[in-house]
Amino acid sequence: MVAKGCGEAMNPEEFGRRVLEWFDTHGRKQLPWKENPTPYRVWVSEIMLQQTQVATVIPYYRRFVARFPEIRTLADAGLDEVLSLWAGLGYYARARHLHKAAQLLRDQHGGEMPVDIALVQALPGIGRSTAGAILALATGQRQPILDGNVKRLLARFAAVEGWPGQAMVLARLWDLAARYTPTERVADYTQAMMDLGALVCTARRPVCEFCPLAIGCVAHAQKQEMAFPSPKPRRELPVRAVRLLLLRSTTGEILLERRPPVGIWGGLWSFPECALGVDVTEWCRERLGLTVAVEPPWRVLRHSFSHFHLDITPTPVRVAESANAVMEGERFVWYNRLDSKQLGMAAPVRQLWTALTDDLLNDRNE
């Protein structure tokens, strides 16, 4: 059920005035993407901010736009370099979509972001809210947004019951977002709504005494702030177990394999993966053409995704000196820790890489 309450009695003009007055005093105006907020810079920031906190994003954003200051430089770059600058942020499909969209913009739109929301939303990795944010923040176009923070704020303000992932609830929230978005100072209003959700109308401890909308908020009037929005129905996350083979040659080179373009860590470099329970020696001979000596596995490393846990068993493997069956190419690379080439790796793979290369360095120093 979707409730209607006194929150809807506040007219849009009053709502917008209160939000903008709060922003003028308390809003975050020093964020790096607020400096010269071009559609490209806003787009990069919005993609990075999906599922990621502002404090985490800022250094990644600065490095990314320093290397890729415009759409064309991003489009012309190799995917490996893009992924290497993204490594650690997670949700790597975001980086792949960003790169692919930049290439489409270069080839079909002259290297510029279109100002038609349907064209923006048609780009890979850009949904309705992100498209609205790009146009609102960069061009002042009147477009509503509905990121996670704004969903929470509006659900409390109008006491919208239910989980926002449900179609009827989401539609109601979009109606509210459109109703309250003003016709003037749209960029400031859009940033203000994001800031209010992030700083005041927080998920766990909302500070209602500092909220400019508390006077009209139904959830606050009912002292039921934590009841809105309803949480996503919980379910036990499944566990997937894999073995990663830390293959190294007698000269200290490490074998890495590019993962398929879809699936977890798509397009990134990782250690070759095989199932638990298989004979590693036989697997390496049949799949890689390598004669190996398998060492005791390291302790299991758990990495959690939004929809499952991944239990990784890292297994060091020494390759015989004469083995050269695995040739470098698009799929495999023998990588030296001193190589200047940057390869994109997921955080747990980078963690294992660092531990393995440290071991190799210690072996040489002994």
C-alpha positions as CSV (number, residue, x, y, z in Angstrom):
1,M,0.0,0.0,0.0
2,V,1.2,3.5,-0.7
3,A,0.2,6.1,1.8
4,K,-0.7,9.7,1.2
5,G,-0.1,12.1,4.0
6,C,0.4,15.7,4.9
7,G,3.8,15.8,3.2
8,E,1.9,16.3,0.0
9,A,0.2,19.4,1.4
10,M,3.5,21.4,1.0
11,N,3.3,23.0,-2.4
12,P,6.3,22.6,-4.8
13,E,7.3,26.2,-4.5
14,E,7.7,26.0,-0.7
15,F,9.4,22.6,-0.9
16,G,12.0,24.0,-3.4
17,R,12.5,27.2,-1.5
18,R,13.3,25.3,1.7
19,V,15.7,22.9,-0.1
20,L,17.6,25.7,-1.8
21,E,17.8,27.9,1.3
22,W,19.4,24.9,3.1
23,F,21.7,24.3,0.2
24,D,22.9,27.9,0.2
25,T,24.1,27.5,3.7
26,H,25.0,23.8,4.1
27,G,25.3,22.2,0.6
28,R,28.4,20.6,-0.6
29,K,29.7,23.1,-3.1
30,Q,33.4,22.1,-3.1
31,L,33.1,18.6,-4.7
32,P,35.5,18.3,-7.6
33,W,32.8,17.6,-10.2
34,K,31.2,20.9,-9.2
35,E,34.2,22.6,-10.6
36,N,33.5,23.2,-14.3
37,P,30.5,20.8,-14.3
38,T,30.5,19.8,-17.9
39,P,28.2,16.9,-19.0
40,Y,31.2,14.6,-19.2
41,R,32.6,15.4,-15.8
42,V,29.1,15.1,-14.2
43,W,28.6,11.8,-16.0
44,V,31.9,10.3,-14.7
45,S,31.1,11.4,-11.2
46,E,27.5,10.0,-11.3
47,I,28.7,6.6,-12.6
48,M,31.4,6.4,-9.9
49,L,29.0,7.5,-7.2
50,Q,26.7,4.5,-7.9
51,Q,27.0,2.2,-4.9
52,T,30.1,4.1,-3.7
53,Q,30.6,6.8,-1.0
54,V,31.7,10.4,-2.0
55,A,34.9,10.2,0.1
56,T,35.9,7.0,-1.7
57,V,35.1,8.4,-5.1
58,I,37.0,11.7,-4.9
59,P,40.6,10.5,-5.4
60,Y,39.5,8.1,-8.2
61,Y,37.6,10.8,-9.9
62,R,40.5,13.2,-9.8
63,R,42.9,10.6,-11.3
64,F,40.4,9.5,-13.9
65,V,39.6,13.0,-15.3
66,A,43.2,14.0,-15.2
67,R,44.1,11.1,-17.5
68,F,40.8,11.3,-19.5
69,P,39.8,15.0,-19.5
70,E,37.2,14.7,-22.2
71,I,35.0,12.1,-24.0
72,R,37.4,11.6,-26.9
73,T,40.4,10.8,-24.7
74,L,38.4,8.2,-22.8
75,A,37.0,6.7,-26.0
76,D,40.5,6.5,-27.6
77,A,42.1,4.8,-24.5
78,G,42.5,1.0,-24.2
79,L,40.1,-0.8,-21.9
80,D,43.0,-2.1,-19.8
81,E,44.1,1.4,-18.9
82,V,40.5,2.4,-18.1
83,L,40.0,-0.6,-15.8
84,S,43.4,-0.1,-14.1
85,L,42.3,3.4,-13.1
86,W,39.0,1.9,-11.9
87,A,40.5,-0.9,-9.9
88,G,39.4,-0.8,-6.3
89,L,36.1,0.9,-6.9
90,G,34.3,-2.3,-7.7
91,Y,31.2,-2.9,-9.9
92,Y,33.5,-3.0,-13.0
93,A,30.7,-3.1,-15.5
94,R,30.4,0.6,-14.7
95,A,33.8,1.2,-16.2
96,R,33.2,-1.0,-19.2
97,H,29.9,0.8,-19.9
98,L,31.6,4.2,-19.5
99,H,34.2,3.3,-22.0
100,K,31.8,1.8,-24.5
101,A,29.5,4.9,-24.1
102,A,32.4,7.2,-24.7
103,Q,33.2,5.4,-28.0
104,L,29.5,5.7,-29.1
105,L,29.6,9.4,-28.3
106,R,32.8,9.8,-30.3
107,D,31.5,7.9,-33.3
108,Q,27.8,9.0,-33.3
109,H,27.6,12.4,-31.5
110,G,30.9,14.2,-32.4
111,G,32.4,13.5,-29.0
112,E,29.7,15.4,-27.2
113,M,27.0,14.4,-24.7
114,P,23.5,15.0,-26.3
115,V,21.0,17.2,-24.4
116,D,18.0,15.0,-25.2
117,I,17.3,12.8,-22.2
118,A,16.2,9.9,-24.4
119,L,19.5,9.8,-26.2
120,V,21.5,10.1,-22.9
121,Q,19.5,7.3,-21.4
122,A,20.1,5.1,-24.4
123,L,23.8,5.0,-23.7
124,P,25.3,1.9,-21.9
125,G,25.2,2.1,-18.1
126,I,22.9,5.2,-17.9
127,G,19.5,4.9,-16.4
128,R,16.7,7.4,-16.0
129,S,18.1,9.0,-12.8
130,T,21.7,9.2,-14.0
131,A,20.5,10.7,-17.3
132,G,18.4,13.3,-15.4
133,A,21.3,14.1,-13.1
134,I,23.7,14.7,-16.0
135,L,21.4,17.1,-17.7
136,A,20.2,18.8,-14.5
137,L,23.6,19.3,-12.9
138,A,25.5,20.2,-16.1
139,T,22.9,22.1,-18.2
140,G,20.2,23.2,-15.7
141,Q,17.6,21.2,-17.6
142,R,14.5,20.5,-15.5
143,Q,14.9,16.7,-15.0
144,P,13.9,14.9,-11.8
145,I,16.4,12.4,-10.3
146,L,15.8,9.5,-8.0
147,D,19.0,8.1,-6.6
148,G,19.1,6.1,-3.4
149,N,19.3,9.1,-1.2
150,V,16.4,10.9,-2.9
151,K,14.3,7.8,-2.8
152,R,14.7,7.6,1.0
153,L,14.0,11.3,1.5
154,L,10.8,11.4,-0.5
155,A,9.6,8.1,0.9
156,R,9.8,9.5,4.4
157,F,8.5,12.9,3.4
158,A,5.3,11.5,1.9
159,A,5.2,8.3,4.0
160,V,5.4,6.1,0.9
161,E,5.1,2.5,2.1
162,G,6.9,-0.4,0.5
163,W,10.3,-1.2,-1.0
164,P,11.4,1.2,-3.7
165,G,12.3,-1.8,-5.9
166,Q,8.6,-2.5,-6.4
167,A,7.2,-1.0,-9.6
168,M,4.2,0.7,-7.9
169,V,6.3,2.2,-5.2
170,L,9.0,3.4,-7.6
171,A,6.4,5.0,-9.8
172,R,5.0,6.9,-6.9
173,L,8.4,8.2,-6.0
174,W,9.1,9.3,-9.5
175,D,5.8,11.2,-9.4
176,L,6.9,13.0,-6.3
177,A,10.4,13.7,-7.7
178,A,8.8,15.3,-10.8
179,R,6.3,17.3,-8.7
180,Y,8.9,18.9,-6.5
181,T,11.7,19.6,-9.1
182,P,11.6,23.4,-9.7
183,T,12.0,25.3,-12.9
184,E,14.8,27.5,-11.7
185,R,18.2,26.7,-10.1
186,V,17.7,23.1,-11.1
187,A,21.4,22.2,-10.7
188,D,21.5,23.5,-7.2
189,Y,18.3,21.9,-6.3
190,T,19.4,18.5,-7.7
191,Q,22.7,18.6,-5.7
192,A,20.8,19.8,-2.6
193,M,18.5,16.8,-2.7
194,M,21.5,14.5,-3.0
195,D,23.2,16.3,-0.1
196,L,20.1,16.3,2.1
197,G,19.8,12.5,1.7
198,A,23.5,11.9,2.3
199,L,24.0,14.3,5.2
200,V,20.6,14.8,7.0
201,C,18.0,12.2,5.9
202,T,20.5,9.4,6.4
203,A,19.6,5.7,6.4
204,R,20.3,5.0,10.1
205,R,20.4,8.2,12.1
206,P,18.5,11.0,10.4
207,V,19.1,14.4,12.0
208,C,15.6,15.7,11.5
209,E,16.2,18.8,13.7
210,F,18.5,20.1,10.9
211,C,16.2,19.2,8.0
212,P,14.4,22.0,6.2
213,L,11.6,19.7,5.2
214,A,10.9,18.3,8.7
215,I,7.8,20.6,9.1
216,G,6.0,18.8,6.3
217,C,7.5,15.3,6.7
218,V,4.8,12.7,7.4
219,A,7.3,10.1,8.8
220,H,8.7,12.7,11.1
221,A,5.3,13.8,12.3
222,Q,4.5,10.2,13.1
223,K,7.9,9.6,14.7
224,Q,8.3,6.8,12.2
225,E,11.3,7.9,10.2
226,M,13.0,4.5,10.3
227,A,9.8,2.8,8.9
228,F,10.4,4.4,5.5
229,P,11.3,3.2,3.0
230,S,10.7,-0.5,3.6
231,P,13.9,-2.5,3.3
232,K,14.6,-4.9,0.5
233,P,13.3,-8.4,1.4
234,R,16.2,-10.2,2.9
235,R,17.5,-13.5,1.6
236,E,20.5,-15.6,2.5
237,L,23.4,-15.0,0.1
238,P,24.7,-18.1,-1.7
239,V,28.4,-19.0,-1.5
240,R,30.4,-19.9,-4.6
241,A,33.8,-21.5,-4.1
242,V,36.7,-21.3,-6.6
243,R,40.4,-21.9,-6.8
244,L,42.7,-19.3,-8.2
245,L,46.1,-20.7,-9.5
246,L,49.0,-18.4,-8.6
247,L,51.2,-19.8,-11.4
248,R,54.8,-18.5,-11.5
249,S,57.8,-19.3,-13.7
250,T,61.3,-20.0,-12.5
251,T,62.2,-16.4,-13.6
252,G,59.5,-14.9,-11.4
253,E,56.9,-14.1,-14.1
254,I,53.3,-14.7,-13.1
255,L,50.6,-16.0,-15.4
256,L,47.5,-13.8,-15.7
257,E,44.3,-14.5,-17.7
258,R,41.8,-11.9,-19.0
259,R,38.4,-12.7,-17.7
260,P,35.4,-12.9,-20.1
261,P,33.7,-9.6,-20.9
262,V,30.6,-10.6,-19.0
263,G,30.3,-11.9,-15.5
264,I,32.2,-10.9,-12.4
265,W,35.4,-8.8,-13.0
266,G,34.5,-8.8,-16.7
267,G,37.4,-7.8,-18.8
268,L,39.8,-7.6,-15.9
269,W,43.0,-9.6,-15.4
270,S,43.0,-12.4,-12.9
271,F,44.7,-15.6,-12.0
272,P,43.5,-18.7,-13.9
273,E,40.5,-20.1,-12.2
274,C,39.6,-23.8,-11.7
275,A,37.0,-25.6,-9.7
276,L,37.8,-27.1,-6.3
277,G,38.2,-30.8,-6.2
278,V,40.0,-31.1,-9.6
279,D,43.6,-32.3,-9.9
280,V,45.5,-29.1,-10.4
281,T,48.5,-30.8,-12.0
282,E,46.3,-32.5,-14.5
283,W,44.2,-29.4,-15.1
284,C,47.4,-27.3,-15.9
285,R,48.6,-30.0,-18.3
286,E,45.3,-30.3,-20.2
287,R,44.2,-26.7,-20.2
288,L,47.5,-24.8,-20.3
289,G,50.0,-27.3,-21.5
290,L,52.2,-26.7,-18.4
291,T,54.1,-29.1,-16.2
292,V,53.8,-27.8,-12.7
293,A,54.5,-28.5,-9.0
294,V,51.5,-27.6,-6.8
295,E,52.2,-26.1,-3.3
296,P,49.9,-26.0,-0.3
297,P,47.0,-23.6,-0.7
298,W,46.8,-20.4,1.2
299,R,43.9,-19.7,3.5
300,V,40.5,-19.0,2.0
301,L,39.8,-15.4,1.0
302,R,36.1,-14.4,1.1
303,H,35.0,-11.6,-1.2
304,S,31.3,-10.5,-1.0
305,F,29.3,-9.2,-3.9
306,S,25.8,-7.8,-3.6
307,H,24.2,-11.1,-4.6
308,F,26.7,-13.8,-3.4
309,H,29.8,-14.6,-1.4
310,L,32.9,-15.8,-3.3
311,D,35.3,-18.0,-1.4
312,I,38.7,-18.0,-3.1
313,T,41.3,-20.7,-2.4
314,P,44.6,-19.3,-3.6
315,T,46.9,-22.1,-4.7
316,P,50.6,-21.3,-5.5
317,V,51.9,-23.3,-8.5
318,R,55.5,-23.5,-9.7
319,V,55.9,-24.0,-13.5
320,A,58.7,-26.2,-14.8
321,E,61.6,-24.3,-16.4
322,S,61.0,-25.7,-19.9
323,A,57.3,-24.9,-20.0
324,N,56.4,-22.4,-22.6
325,A,53.1,-23.7,-23.9
326,V,51.1,-20.7,-22.7
327,M,51.9,-17.8,-25.1
328,E,51.0,-14.2,-24.5
329,G,48.1,-12.7,-26.4
330,E,44.6,-11.3,-25.9
331,R,43.8,-13.9,-23.2
332,F,47.1,-14.6,-21.3
333,V,50.1,-12.6,-20.2
334,W,53.2,-13.6,-18.3
335,Y,53.6,-10.6,-16.1
336,N,56.7,-9.4,-14.2
337,R,56.2,-7.3,-11.0
338,L,58.7,-4.8,-12.3
339,D,56.8,-4.4,-15.7
340,S,55.6,-0.8,-16.2
341,K,52.5,-2.0,-18.0
342,Q,49.3,-1.3,-16.0
343,L,46.7,-4.1,-15.9
344,G,43.3,-3.8,-14.4
345,M,42.7,-6.1,-11.5
346,A,39.9,-6.5,-9.1
347,A,40.7,-5.7,-5.4
348,P,41.0,-9.3,-4.2
349,V,43.1,-10.3,-7.2
350,R,45.4,-7.3,-6.6
351,Q,45.6,-8.3,-2.9
352,L,46.8,-11.8,-3.9
353,W,49.1,-10.4,-6.5
354,T,50.8,-8.2,-3.9
355,A,51.2,-11.1,-1.5
356,L,52.6,-13.4,-4.2
357,T,55.1,-10.8,-5.6
358,D,56.2,-10.0,-2.0
359,D,56.9,-13.8,-1.5
360,L,58.9,-13.9,-4.7
361,L,60.9,-10.9,-3.7
362,N,61.6,-12.4,-0.3
363,D,62.7,-15.7,-2.0
364,R,65.2,-13.8,-4.1
365,N,66.6,-11.9,-1.1
366,E,67.1,-15.1,0.9
